[in-house]
Amino acid sequence: MKQYNNLKEINHDLKRLSLERQIAWEEMKGLKEDFKESVQPHNWFGPILSSAKKYGILYLIGLLFKKKK
């Protein structure tokens, strides 16, 4: 535990801790907004369409090779 010699040191640490807490709070609010944005349905369409195109093309290629046999 830290030992303080005067009131000035205590006030300095209290101010620093208060600022650190405010910074952490703002970072948490930013993370919350990022999370909210990432779970929006419109953000799912890109990866779903990309996967559908990839597997759709592979499926069509598979059909073409099956017909040639």
Phi, psi and omega in degrees: 000140182283139177258131180257142179263336180205173183292330180298317179296321179295313180297323179298313180294322177298319179295316180298314180296323177296317178294320177298320179295318178296319179297314179298321179296316179295322177296320178295321178296320177296318178296322178298315180295320177299318180295315179302318181293322184288337180263007177291139182302326181295341176278350179272336187297321180302303179296324179294315179295321178299315179294319180297319178296314182300309182286331176295317178295317177298321178295316179296319177297318177299320179294320180296319180289328179291323181290329182287337183285000000 
